[in-house]
Amino acid sequence: MTTPLHSAKGMIAILFLTALFHCQPTAAQETKKMIRLAKIIVDSSQLEAYNSALKTQMNAAIQQEPGVLTYYAVAEKTAPNHITILEIYADKIAYQSHIKTAHFLRYKETVKNMVTSLVLVDVNLIGAVSKPD
């Protein structure tokens, strides 16, 4: 049986592989990267405010932090308050720096009463293929 958190797996895999393909890292760089999936459930009545706060944080991270390489956020079609974020950092040090930034701390404070569930899953790349643009 597919649960709401599992039904987005295919889309996440596609986004994940596309993002990693476009980075074209060397083998040494690949092993240093920190790759994480954040599986979030948001209070439906606060979804619009959550999405706004998330987009603000993502944009600030990409623009201001060289170690933040990729952010993809997707919402399930049948449960738009179930959000999965693919995050790719240059390495663990870049991630540790990221979670101390003003924009990330502001995001966490803003959404603390909006998020009803958060599961963080660190993953390893085992392969990546993508069709050229």
DOVEXGU-606948 format. One record per residue: residue number from 1; y, z, x of N, C-alpha, C in turn. Coordinates in nm, 2 decimals. Layout:
REM residues N
> pos | n.v | n.w | n.u | ca.v | ca.w | ca.u | c.v | c.w | c.u
> NUM | Y | Z | X | Y | Z | X | Y | Z | X
...
REM end
This chain:
REM residues 133
> pos | n.v | n.w | n.u | ca.v | ca.w | ca.u | c.v | c.w | c.u
> 1 | -0.12 | 0.00 | 0.08 | 0.00 | 0.00 | 0.00 | 0.12 | 0.00 | 0.09
> 2 | 0.22 | -0.08 | 0.05 | 0.34 | -0.09 | 0.13 | 0.45 | 0.00 | 0.08
> 3 | 0.50 | 0.09 | 0.16 | 0.61 | 0.18 | 0.12 | 0.74 | 0.11 | 0.15
> 4 | 0.85 | 0.16 | 0.09 | 0.98 | 0.10 | 0.11 | 1.02 | 0.09 | 0.26
> 5 | 0.99 | 0.19 | 0.34 | 1.02 | 0.18 | 0.48 | 0.94 | 0.08 | 0.55
> 6 | 0.82 | 0.05 | 0.50 | 0.74 | -0.05 | 0.57 | 0.77 | -0.19 | 0.53
> 7 | 0.82 | -0.22 | 0.42 | 0.84 | -0.35 | 0.37 | 0.95 | -0.43 | 0.45
> 8 | 1.03 | -0.37 | 0.53 | 1.13 | -0.44 | 0.61 | 1.07 | -0.47 | 0.75
> 9 | 0.95 | -0.44 | 0.77 | 0.89 | -0.45 | 0.91 | 0.91 | -0.60 | 0.96
> 10 | 0.88 | -0.69 | 0.87 | 0.88 | -0.83 | 0.91 | 1.02 | -0.87 | 0.95
> 11 | 1.12 | -0.83 | 0.88 | 1.26 | -0.87 | 0.91 | 1.30 | -0.80 | 1.04
> 12 | 1.27 | -0.67 | 1.05 | 1.30 | -0.60 | 1.18 | 1.24 | -0.67 | 1.30
> 13 | 1.11 | -0.71 | 1.28 | 1.04 | -0.78 | 1.39 | 1.12 | -0.90 | 1.43
> 14 | 1.16 | -0.98 | 1.33 | 1.23 | -1.11 | 1.36 | 1.36 | -1.08 | 1.43
> 15 | 1.44 | -0.98 | 1.38 | 1.57 | -0.95 | 1.44 | 1.54 | -0.89 | 1.58
> 16 | 1.45 | -0.81 | 1.60 | 1.41 | -0.75 | 1.73 | 1.38 | -0.86 | 1.83
> 17 | 1.29 | -0.95 | 1.79 | 1.25 | -1.05 | 1.89 | 1.37 | -1.15 | 1.92
> 18 | 1.45 | -1.18 | 1.82 | 1.56 | -1.27 | 1.84 | 1.66 | -1.20 | 1.93
> 19 | 1.69 | -1.08 | 1.91 | 1.79 | -1.01 | 2.00 | 1.74 | -1.00 | 2.14
> 20 | 1.61 | -0.97 | 2.16 | 1.56 | -0.96 | 2.29 | 1.55 | -1.09 | 2.36
> 21 | 1.52 | -1.20 | 2.29 | 1.51 | -1.33 | 2.34 | 1.64 | -1.38 | 2.40
> 22 | 1.75 | -1.35 | 2.32 | 1.88 | -1.39 | 2.36 | 1.94 | -1.31 | 2.48
> 23 | 1.88 | -1.19 | 2.51 | 1.92 | -1.11 | 2.62 | 1.86 | -1.17 | 2.75
> 24 | 1.75 | -1.24 | 2.74 | 1.67 | -1.30 | 2.85 | 1.67 | -1.21 | 2.98
> 25 | 1.62 | -1.09 | 2.97 | 1.62 | -0.99 | 3.08 | 1.51 | -1.03 | 3.18
> 26 | 1.53 | -0.98 | 3.30 | 1.43 | -0.99 | 3.40 | 1.32 | -0.89 | 3.37
> 27 | 1.21 | -0.89 | 3.44 | 1.11 | -0.79 | 3.41 | 1.16 | -0.65 | 3.45
> 28 | 1.23 | -0.64 | 3.55 | 1.28 | -0.51 | 3.59 | 1.38 | -0.45 | 3.49
> 29 | 1.47 | -0.54 | 3.44 | 1.57 | -0.50 | 3.34 | 1.50 | -0.46 | 3.21
> 30 | 1.39 | -0.53 | 3.17 | 1.32 | -0.50 | 3.05 | 1.26 | -0.36 | 3.05
> 31 | 1.21 | -0.32 | 3.16 | 1.15 | -0.19 | 3.17 | 1.26 | -0.08 | 3.16
> 32 | 1.38 | -0.10 | 3.20 | 1.49 | 0.00 | 3.20 | 1.55 | 0.01 | 3.06
> 33 | 1.55 | -0.09 | 2.98 | 1.61 | -0.09 | 2.85 | 1.55 | 0.02 | 2.76
> 34 | 1.64 | 0.08 | 2.68 | 1.60 | 0.17 | 2.58 | 1.61 | 0.10 | 2.44
> 35 | 1.50 | 0.10 | 2.37 | 1.50 | 0.02 | 2.24 | 1.45 | 0.12 | 2.14
> 36 | 1.53 | 0.13 | 2.03 | 1.50 | 0.23 | 1.93 | 1.52 | 0.17 | 1.79
> 37 | 1.44 | 0.21 | 1.70 | 1.46 | 0.18 | 1.56 | 1.50 | 0.31 | 1.49
> 38 | 1.61 | 0.30 | 1.41 | 1.65 | 0.42 | 1.33 | 1.62 | 0.38 | 1.19
> 39 | 1.54 | 0.46 | 1.12 | 1.50 | 0.44 | 0.98 | 1.57 | 0.54 | 0.90
> 40 | 1.67 | 0.50 | 0.82 | 1.76 | 0.59 | 0.75 | 1.75 | 0.57 | 0.60
> 41 | 1.75 | 0.68 | 0.52 | 1.76 | 0.67 | 0.38 | 1.89 | 0.74 | 0.35
> 42 | 1.97 | 0.67 | 0.27 | 2.11 | 0.71 | 0.23 | 2.11 | 0.75 | 0.09
> 43 | 2.19 | 0.85 | 0.05 | 2.21 | 0.88 | -0.09 | 2.28 | 0.76 | -0.15
> 44 | 2.21 | 0.71 | -0.25 | 2.25 | 0.58 | -0.32 | 2.40 | 0.59 | -0.37
> 45 | 2.44 | 0.70 | -0.41 | 2.58 | 0.71 | -0.47 | 2.68 | 0.70 | -0.36
> 46 | 2.64 | 0.71 | -0.23 | 2.73 | 0.71 | -0.12 | 2.71 | 0.59 | -0.03
> 47 | 2.63 | 0.49 | -0.08 | 2.59 | 0.38 | 0.01 | 2.71 | 0.30 | 0.06
> 48 | 2.81 | 0.27 | -0.02 | 2.92 | 0.19 | 0.02 | 3.00 | 0.26 | 0.13
> 49 | 3.02 | 0.39 | 0.12 | 3.09 | 0.46 | 0.22 | 3.01 | 0.47 | 0.35
> 50 | 2.88 | 0.49 | 0.33 | 2.79 | 0.49 | 0.45 | 2.79 | 0.36 | 0.53
> 51 | 2.78 | 0.25 | 0.45 | 2.78 | 0.12 | 0.52 | 2.91 | 0.09 | 0.59
> 52 | 3.02 | 0.13 | 0.54 | 3.15 | 0.12 | 0.60 | 3.15 | 0.20 | 0.73
> 53 | 3.11 | 0.32 | 0.73 | 3.11 | 0.41 | 0.85 | 3.02 | 0.35 | 0.95
> 54 | 2.90 | 0.30 | 0.91 | 2.81 | 0.24 | 1.01 | 2.87 | 0.12 | 1.08
> 55 | 2.93 | 0.03 | 1.00 | 2.98 | -0.09 | 1.06 | 3.10 | -0.06 | 1.16
> 56 | 3.18 | 0.04 | 1.12 | 3.29 | 0.09 | 1.21 | 3.23 | 0.14 | 1.34
> 57 | 3.12 | 0.22 | 1.33 | 3.06 | 0.28 | 1.45 | 3.00 | 0.17 | 1.54
> 58 | 2.92 | 0.08 | 1.47 | 2.86 | -0.03 | 1.55 | 2.95 | -0.12 | 1.62
> 59 | 3.06 | -0.16 | 1.55 | 3.16 | -0.24 | 1.62 | 3.23 | -0.17 | 1.73
> 60 | 3.26 | -0.05 | 1.72 | 3.32 | 0.03 | 1.83 | 3.23 | 0.04 | 1.95
> 61 | 3.10 | 0.06 | 1.92 | 3.00 | 0.08 | 2.03 | 2.99 | -0.06 | 2.11
> 62 | 2.98 | -0.17 | 2.04 | 2.96 | -0.30 | 2.10 | 3.09 | -0.33 | 2.18
> 63 | 3.20 | -0.31 | 2.12 | 3.33 | -0.35 | 2.19 | 3.36 | -0.26 | 2.31
> 64 | 3.33 | -0.13 | 2.30 | 3.38 | -0.03 | 2.40 | 3.27 | 0.01 | 2.50
> 65 | 3.15 | -0.01 | 2.47 | 3.04 | 0.04 | 2.56 | 2.96 | -0.07 | 2.62
> 66 | 2.97 | -0.10 | 2.75 | 2.89 | -0.20 | 2.81 | 2.74 | -0.18 | 2.81
> 67 | 2.70 | -0.05 | 2.80 | 2.56 | -0.02 | 2.79 | 2.49 | -0.04 | 2.66
> 68 | 2.58 | -0.06 | 2.55 | 2.52 | -0.08 | 2.42 | 2.51 | -0.23 | 2.41
> 69 | 2.38 | -0.28 | 2.41 | 2.36 | -0.43 | 2.41 | 2.34 | -0.49 | 2.27
> 70 | 2.28 | -0.42 | 2.18 | 2.25 | -0.48 | 2.05 | 2.25 | -0.38 | 1.94
> 71 | 2.30 | -0.42 | 1.83 | 2.29 | -0.34 | 1.71 | 2.26 | -0.44 | 1.59
> 72 | 2.15 | -0.42 | 1.52 | 2.12 | -0.49 | 1.40 | 2.09 | -0.39 | 1.29
> 73 | 2.16 | -0.40 | 1.18 | 2.13 | -0.31 | 1.07 | 2.09 | -0.39 | 0.95
> 74 | 1.98 | -0.36 | 0.89 | 1.93 | -0.43 | 0.77 | 1.90 | -0.33 | 0.66
> 75 | 1.92 | -0.37 | 0.54 | 1.89 | -0.29 | 0.42 | 1.78 | -0.37 | 0.34
> 76 | 1.69 | -0.29 | 0.29 | 1.58 | -0.35 | 0.21 | 1.64 | -0.40 | 0.08
> 77 | 1.59 | -0.52 | 0.04 | 1.64 | -0.59 | -0.08 | 1.61 | -0.50 | -0.20
> 78 | 1.49 | -0.45 | -0.21 | 1.46 | -0.37 | -0.33 | 1.50 | -0.22 | -0.32
> 79 | 1.55 | -0.18 | -0.21 | 1.59 | -0.04 | -0.19 | 1.71 | -0.04 | -0.09
> 80 | 1.83 | -0.09 | -0.13 | 1.94 | -0.11 | -0.03 | 1.98 | 0.02 | 0.04
> 81 | 1.94 | 0.13 | -0.01 | 1.97 | 0.26 | 0.06 | 1.87 | 0.29 | 0.17
> 82 | 1.77 | 0.21 | 0.19 | 1.68 | 0.22 | 0.30 | 1.72 | 0.12 | 0.40
> 83 | 1.77 | 0.18 | 0.51 | 1.83 | 0.10 | 0.62 | 1.76 | 0.12 | 0.75
> 84 | 1.74 | 0.01 | 0.82 | 1.67 | 0.02 | 0.95 | 1.77 | -0.05 | 1.05
> 85 | 1.79 | 0.02 | 1.16 | 1.88 | -0.02 | 1.26 | 1.80 | -0.04 | 1.39
> 86 | 1.82 | -0.16 | 1.45 | 1.76 | -0.19 | 1.58 | 1.87 | -0.17 | 1.68
> 87 | 1.85 | -0.08 | 1.78 | 1.95 | -0.05 | 1.88 | 1.88 | -0.08 | 2.02
> 88 | 1.96 | -0.15 | 2.10 | 1.91 | -0.18 | 2.24 | 2.02 | -0.14 | 2.33
> 89 | 1.98 | -0.05 | 2.42 | 2.07 | 0.00 | 2.53 | 2.03 | -0.04 | 2.66
> 90 | 2.12 | -0.06 | 2.76 | 2.09 | -0.10 | 2.89 | 1.98 | -0.01 | 2.95
> 91 | 1.99 | 0.12 | 2.92 | 1.90 | 0.22 | 2.98 | 1.92 | 0.35 | 2.90
> 92 | 1.84 | 0.45 | 2.94 | 1.86 | 0.58 | 2.87 | 1.99 | 0.65 | 2.90
> 93 | 2.05 | 0.62 | 3.02 | 2.18 | 0.68 | 3.05 | 2.28 | 0.62 | 2.96
> 94 | 2.27 | 0.49 | 2.93 | 2.37 | 0.43 | 2.84 | 2.36 | 0.49 | 2.70
> 95 | 2.24 | 0.52 | 2.65 | 2.22 | 0.59 | 2.53 | 2.28 | 0.73 | 2.53
> 96 | 2.25 | 0.80 | 2.63 | 2.30 | 0.94 | 2.64 | 2.46 | 0.94 | 2.64
> 97 | 2.52 | 0.84 | 2.71 | 2.66 | 0.83 | 2.70 | 2.71 | 0.79 | 2.56
> 98 | 2.64 | 0.70 | 2.50 | 2.68 | 0.65 | 2.36 | 2.69 | 0.77 | 2.26
> 99 | 2.59 | 0.86 | 2.27 | 2.59 | 0.97 | 2.16 | 2.69 | 1.07 | 2.19
> 100 | 2.77 | 1.06 | 2.30 | 2.88 | 1.15 | 2.33 | 3.01 | 1.09 | 2.30
> 101 | 3.02 | 0.97 | 2.26 | 3.15 | 0.90 | 2.24 | 3.21 | 0.95 | 2.12
> 102 | 3.35 | 0.94 | 2.12 | 3.42 | 0.98 | 2.00 | 3.38 | 0.91 | 1.87
> 103 | 3.36 | 0.78 | 1.88 | 3.33 | 0.70 | 1.76 | 3.19 | 0.74 | 1.71
> 104 | 3.09 | 0.76 | 1.80 | 2.96 | 0.80 | 1.75 | 2.97 | 0.94 | 1.68
> 105 | 3.04 | 1.04 | 1.75 | 3.05 | 1.17 | 1.69 | 3.12 | 1.17 | 1.56
> 106 | 3.22 | 1.08 | 1.54 | 3.30 | 1.07 | 1.42 | 3.20 | 1.01 | 1.31
> 107 | 3.12 | 0.91 | 1.35 | 3.02 | 0.86 | 1.25 | 2.93 | 0.97 | 1.21
> 108 | 2.87 | 1.04 | 1.30 | 2.77 | 1.15 | 1.26 | 2.84 | 1.25 | 1.17
> 109 | 2.96 | 1.29 | 1.19 | 3.03 | 1.38 | 1.11 | 3.05 | 1.32 | 0.97
> 110 | 3.09 | 1.20 | 0.97 | 3.13 | 1.13 | 0.84 | 3.00 | 1.12 | 0.75
> 111 | 2.89 | 1.08 | 0.81 | 2.77 | 1.05 | 0.73 | 2.67 | 1.17 | 0.71
> 112 | 2.70 | 1.29 | 0.77 | 2.61 | 1.40 | 0.77 | 2.56 | 1.44 | 0.63
> 113 | 2.64 | 1.42 | 0.52 | 2.60 | 1.45 | 0.39 | 2.56 | 1.33 | 0.31
> 114 | 2.56 | 1.21 | 0.37 | 2.52 | 1.09 | 0.31 | 2.37 | 1.06 | 0.34
> 115 | 2.32 | 1.09 | 0.46 | 2.19 | 1.06 | 0.50 | 2.09 | 1.16 | 0.45
> 116 | 1.99 | 1.12 | 0.38 | 1.89 | 1.21 | 0.33 | 1.76 | 1.21 | 0.41
> 117 | 1.75 | 1.11 | 0.50 | 1.63 | 1.10 | 0.59 | 1.67 | 1.02 | 0.71
> 118 | 1.63 | 1.06 | 0.83 | 1.65 | 0.99 | 0.95 | 1.52 | 1.00 | 1.04
> 119 | 1.47 | 0.89 | 1.07 | 1.35 | 0.88 | 1.16 | 1.39 | 0.79 | 1.28
> 120 | 1.38 | 0.84 | 1.40 | 1.41 | 0.76 | 1.52 | 1.28 | 0.73 | 1.59
> 121 | 1.26 | 0.60 | 1.62 | 1.13 | 0.56 | 1.68 | 1.17 | 0.48 | 1.80
> 122 | 1.13 | 0.53 | 1.92 | 1.15 | 0.46 | 2.04 | 1.03 | 0.36 | 2.06
> 123 | 1.06 | 0.24 | 2.10 | 0.96 | 0.13 | 2.10 | 0.97 | 0.06 | 2.24
> 124 | 0.86 | 0.00 | 2.27 | 0.85 | -0.09 | 2.39 | 0.83 | -0.23 | 2.35
> 125 | 0.90 | -0.32 | 2.42 | 0.88 | -0.46 | 2.40 | 0.74 | -0.50 | 2.46
> 126 | 0.67 | -0.57 | 2.37 | 0.54 | -0.62 | 2.42 | 0.54 | -0.78 | 2.42
> 127 | 0.64 | -0.84 | 2.37 | 0.65 | -0.98 | 2.37 | 0.77 | -1.03 | 2.29
> 128 | 0.82 | -1.14 | 2.32 | 0.94 | -1.20 | 2.25 | 0.93 | -1.35 | 2.25
> 129 | 0.94 | -1.41 | 2.13 | 0.95 | -1.55 | 2.12 | 1.06 | -1.59 | 2.02
> 130 | 1.12 | -1.70 | 2.03 | 1.22 | -1.74 | 1.93 | 1.25 | -1.89 | 1.95
> 131 | 1.28 | -1.95 | 1.84 | 1.31 | -2.09 | 1.85 | 1.46 | -2.10 | 1.90
> 132 | 1.49 | -2.20 | 1.97 | 1.63 | -2.22 | 2.02 | 1.72 | -2.24 | 1.91
> 133 | 1.85 | -2.20 | 1.93 | 1.95 | -2.22 | 1.82 | 1.97 | -2.37 | 1.79
REM end
